[in-house]
Amino acid sequence: MPWRAGPAARATGERPDPYRVWLSEVMLQQTTVAAVKGHFARFTERWPRVEDLAAAEDAEVMAAWAGLGYYARARNLLKCARVVAEAHGGRFPDTREGLIALPGIGPYTAAAIAAIAFDRAEVVVDGNVERVMARLHDVRDPLPGAKGRLTELAARTTPEARPGDYAQAVMDLGATICTPRSPACGICPWRAPCAAREAGVAAELPAKTPKAAKPVRQGVAYLARRGDGAWLLEVREARGLLGGMLGWPGSGWAEEVPEHTPPVEADWRALPAEVRHTFTHFHLRLKLMVAEVGDAVPGRGSFVPLDRFRPADLPTLMRKAYDLARAEWP
């Protein structure tokens, strides 16, 4: 992966770049490697050093983050880059304690950066490592309650020598061999000592406490287009879901559509289809209202000229609304 320094490079003295390790770890939170690779390449090409990212405009970074989801990470990314650039001279702290004091860096991310970038013997436990430990030691207590025990077991195997390589190796083992479904036990390097494989229950672990059904929330989005092709957009409030991102003006989201008013006077009409989107804690159903507008001054947002409007800068939910509106309202 592009943020790693492989064994051959390390043998020549090359060390992982803490900036690239940090950036990759933040991007990989709740996001797949496949989704991250392209964004990582674009970020590091545009902002190759933490100082470059720290000097970037908020709107540019939020637009570049579009599609990765969990947008609070992007806001914290900027905060952290600026603290590292201004308070630490562009150098990341090399200990877990120093890293965890930075904005947006929690216990897992601090341990991962300390181990991978600085070879600190920290215990790095993500979902892949939890699964490997649960199977290796046949831990049948369900998650999330079993997290503490699985972390203790992971700590027992974390070595003093090359802890960064070890951390990445166990995460890769879980991602490629000890997978959630149909683990490839026959080619696993830990096949012999694996207690769950011996008991015939590897594919059933780790056990998980059943999740409650996600509630459904409703909302409305207004897509207004001027005769010259400009679209009416707004930057969402910094706090909350999609905070700081570009979006269509609309209502709040609740069990029933909250009271709201259109952002500009127009002959609004409802599209026959709705946007459906799932967040971590709820499903969203978004009704779309569309209108061609003249020169009226909007009460919310501002018109973005067609030559400056890029659908790729929208978060996934808002891009879904745009795609659906374009299909239903050419």
Secondary structure, 3 states (H helix, E strand, C coil): CCCCCCHHHHHCCCCCCHHHHHHHHHHHCCCCHHHHHHHHHHHHHHCCCHHHHHCCCHHHHHHHHCCCCCCHHHHHHHHHHHHHHHHCCCCCCCCHHHHHCCCCCCHHHHHHHHHHHHCCCCCCCCHHHHHHHHHHCCCCCCECCCHHHHHHHHHHHCCCCCHHHHHHHHHHHHHHCCCCCCCCHHHCCCCCCCHHHHHCCHHHCCCECCCCCCCEEEEEEEEEEECCCCEEEEECCCCCCCCCCEECCECCCECCCCCCCCCCCCCCEEEEEEEEEECCCCEEEEEEEEEEECCCCCCCCEEECHHHCCHHHCCHHHHHHHHHHHHHCC
